[in-house]
Amino acid sequence: MANTLPMALRVYRGLSSAAAPLAPALIRQRLKHGKEDPERTDERRGLSHDTRPLGPLVWIHGASVGEVLAAAALIERLRALNIRILLTSGTVTSAAIVANRFPPDVIHQYVPYDTPHFVERFLDHWRPSLGLFIESDLWPNLILAGASRRVPMVVINGRMSPRSFPRWRRMSGTISALLGRFDLCLAQSQADAERFSALGARNVITTGNLKLDVPAPPADPVKLERLMAMTRGRPVIVAASTHPGEEEMLIATHKALSSALPSLLTVIVPRHPQRGSAIADLVAGAGLQTGLRSRDGQPLAGTEIYVADTIGELGLFYRLASIVFMGGSLVEHGGQNPIEAVKLGGAIVHGPHVFNFAEVYEALDSAAGARLAQDQVALVRQFRHLLADPEAGNSLVAAGSRVVNQLGGALERTMAALEPYLLQVRLEMGTARDA
């Protein structure tokens, strides 16, 4: 195989192999920044303390929280067929989400660092029957090793952003060699499908965005009742999955609104919870009262901006708010997924940088199911209007719900496209039982 690979991939394989001895140092560095689980660092080197279950095993890989949650409904459908699931991801936050929201029979592992030896060790242990790669987290050694073992591999919920496409186009031989190893590519949109095809993917089918079929996130009823009791009578804005640079704008927005609405509560839920303390310091530095959820702080009567720096509680705060600002959109991150917030009745406001979910936001905006704020001044204007006119918020929610319902159906199309591969898995299950 190595002799047939483009030069860039041969160089990558050589360098990544040579870098393998540096893994302990990398792990130590990442541990210092909270980016690794100290109890599970062996998984990064392809080692596992978990036993592989008997019979066929479907392996699903996603980069982080968004991809893992996108697979939630698909995983439920596969479990209903009695198919065992191995789910890999690369972040501590995604592992916590799996532990909190997925059934215990779903096996989670951290994806190994992409060196030939670690990847081979991982595949030797787990021996997957089918590999499903969510969106576009394509690690070269992982893909090449899977293909060399003849593991059927499929891109699901495939996304190729307008920003990534020209970069990959300049490395067309490399990306074509990787995408050509996949048996099937299921794309989110026609535009994504065209980009994947242009880059060398085979058997490309547009199935839609699985994130539109994700069920609304759960909420602990006791915690929800307590929060609702503590905030009753107060207007609440939730800023979900915020990124650096946005919190300052949200603090300034709160100050601009609170002169007319002194009881206003803004809840900031950072995309990366470890930033909670720094955000609370920003709030305090602005002269506002704050509370930090990770330290058992509660939104008291005097709390103005509450920092919800915990994992897996967005469902709680979406249910608390009438207005939801979707983070990652006032800075050039590309926006976060608004679907869960829409499903839980949030009136969506977002910034201009939403290229990660361009099709969804375009549909919401054109149907008056979300509102665009180009900058912090516009954010104040949008919030002020929605706070003053609850009917406008109700109209926004209703239109957003209609859009989400119309755009759904990706799960059924994905299951239909995967049927030949799942049939083979079920045949293996029968063989394993007979043995």
Salt bridges, closest charged atoms under 4 A:
GLU36 OE2 - ARG30 NE 2.61
GLU36 OE2 - ARG44 NE 3.07
ASP42 OD1 - ARG45 NH2 2.67
ASP42 OD2 - HIS49 NE2 3.11
GLU43 OE2 - ARG40 NE 2.83
GLU76 OE2 - ARG79 NH1 3.14
ASP105 OD2 - ARG79 NH2 2.74
GLU120 OE1 - ARG149 NH2 2.58
ASP124 OD1 - ARG149 NH2 2.63
GLU135 OE1 - ARG159 NE 3.39
GLU135 OE2 - LYS211 NZ 2.86
ASP137 OD2 - HIS61 NE2 2.62
ASP192 OD1 - ARG195 NH1 3.54
GLU247 OE1 - ARG275 NH2 2.90
GLU313 OE2 - LYS223 NZ 3.30
GLU313 OE1 - ARG293 NE 2.56
GLU340 OE2 - ARG101 NH2 3.80
ASP365 OD1 - HIS350 NE2 2.82
ASP389 OD2 - HIS385 NE2 3.92
GLU412 OE2 - ARG77 NH1 2.71
GLU419 OE2 - ARG426 NH2 2.59
